């Protein structure tokens, strides 16, 4: 019985050490993971929309705001009239896809900016970070939203 226990422990340790060798990321994988984490850390912040579909937003409107929570894979913010929130369905070092968003429903006098903002958010499939700017991009590589870091 004692030998059986020793053999079992030996086999268990052998199996676990083999798994560590097989599943150990190579340096390329580690660099990819590090790059992914760096991009995600930079994405986790509060951003204010400056352009929708390439058109600058004037200072006379309430600017939409997006808060991205990378760890929780959630987004929330303000569309210029209503608060919104929802899940992030896909997030990698360059891909970003929002899930179904829910929002408060206050009818503002001018709903053009909130409507354009939500239409643009639905198109987002990826993102680009350049300094303090975040570009949300559609599947045709067009920048549908330009945001500036404010936090």
C-alpha positions in Angstrom: 0.0 0.0 0.0 2.9 2.4 0.9 4.5 1.6 -2.5 1.3 2.3 -4.3 1.1 5.7 -2.7 4.7 6.5 -3.6 4.1 5.4 -7.2 0.9 7.5 -7.4 2.7 10.6 -6.0 5.6 10.1 -8.4 3.3 9.8 -11.4 1.3 12.8 -10.4 4.5 14.9 -10.0 5.8 13.7 -13.4 2.6 14.5 -15.1 2.4 18.0 -13.6 6.1 18.8 -14.5 5.4 17.7 -18.1 2.3 20.0 -18.2 4.4 22.9 -17.1 6.9 22.2 -19.9 4.3 21.8 -22.6 2.2 24.8 -21.5 5.1 27.2 -20.9 4.7 30.2 -23.2 7.7 30.9 -25.5 9.2 34.4 -25.6 7.1 35.3 -28.6 3.9 34.4 -26.7 5.1 36.3 -23.6 5.8 39.4 -25.7 2.3 39.1 -27.3 0.7 38.8 -23.8 2.7 41.8 -22.5 1.7 43.9 -25.6 -1.9 42.9 -25.1 -1.8 43.8 -21.4 -0.2 47.1 -22.0 -2.8 48.1 -24.6 -5.6 47.0 -22.3 -4.2 48.9 -19.4 -4.1 52.0 -21.5 -7.6 51.4 -22.7 -9.0 51.3 -19.1 -9.9 54.9 -18.6 -12.4 57.7 -19.1 -12.6 59.1 -22.6 -14.5 62.0 -24.1 -15.8 61.9 -27.7 -14.3 64.7 -29.9 -15.4 63.4 -33.4 -18.2 61.2 -34.7 -17.7 59.8 -38.2 -14.8 62.3 -38.6 -17.0 65.3 -37.8 -15.8 67.4 -34.8 -18.3 68.0 -32.0 -18.9 71.6 -31.1 -18.5 73.0 -27.6 -22.1 73.9 -27.5 -23.2 70.3 -27.0 -22.8 68.0 -24.1 -19.9 65.8 -25.2 -20.4 62.0 -24.9 -18.2 60.2 -22.5 -17.1 56.6 -22.4 -15.6 54.8 -19.4 -14.0 51.5 -20.2 -13.4 48.9 -17.5 -11.0 46.3 -19.0 -10.9 43.9 -16.0 -14.7 43.7 -15.8 -15.2 43.8 -19.6 -17.8 46.6 -19.2 -18.4 50.0 -20.6 -20.5 52.8 -19.3 -20.9 56.5 -20.0 -23.0 59.4 -21.2 -24.2 59.8 -24.8 -24.8 63.5 -24.6 -28.3 63.1 -23.1 -28.6 59.7 -21.3 -26.4 57.4 -19.3 -25.6 54.0 -20.8 -23.8 50.8 -19.8 -23.2 47.3 -21.1 -20.7 44.5 -21.7 -17.6 44.3 -23.8 -18.1 41.2 -25.9 -14.6 41.0 -27.4 -11.4 42.7 -26.2 -7.9 41.9 -27.5 -4.8 44.1 -28.2 -6.6 45.6 -31.2 -10.2 44.3 -31.2 -13.1 45.8 -29.3 -16.7 44.9 -29.7 -19.5 46.2 -27.4 -22.4 44.1 -26.5 -26.0 45.2 -26.1 -26.1 48.6 -24.3 -28.8 49.7 -22.1 -29.5 53.4 -21.2 -31.7 55.7 -19.3 -34.4 57.2 -21.5 -34.7 61.0 -21.2 -35.9 62.8 -24.3 -33.6 65.7 -24.9 -34.4 68.6 -27.1 -31.7 67.6 -29.7 -31.1 63.9 -30.0 -28.8 64.1 -33.0 -25.5 63.7 -31.1 -26.7 60.8 -28.9 -28.3 59.0 -31.9 -25.1 59.4 -34.0 -23.0 58.3 -31.1 -25.0 55.1 -30.6 -25.0 54.3 -34.3 -21.2 54.7 -34.3 -20.7 52.5 -31.2 -22.7 49.7 -33.0 -20.1 49.7 -35.8 -17.0 49.4 -33.6 -14.9 46.3 -34.2 -11.4 47.5 -33.3 -9.5 50.3 -31.8 -6.2 52.2 -32.1 -4.4 54.1 -29.3 -2.2 57.1 -30.2 -0.9 59.1 -27.3 -4.0 60.4 -25.5 -6.4 59.7 -28.3 -8.5 56.6 -28.8 -9.9 55.8 -32.2 -12.8 53.4 -32.4 -12.8 51.8 -35.9 -15.3 49.8 -37.9 -14.7 46.7 -40.0 -13.8 48.8 -43.0 -11.0 50.4 -41.0 -12.8 53.8 -40.8 -12.5 55.8 -37.6 -16.1 56.1 -36.4 -15.3 57.7 -33.1 -12.4 59.7 -31.9 -12.0 60.1 -28.1 -9.6 61.9 -25.9 -8.4 60.7 -22.5 -9.6 62.9 -19.7 -8.8 61.1 -16.5 
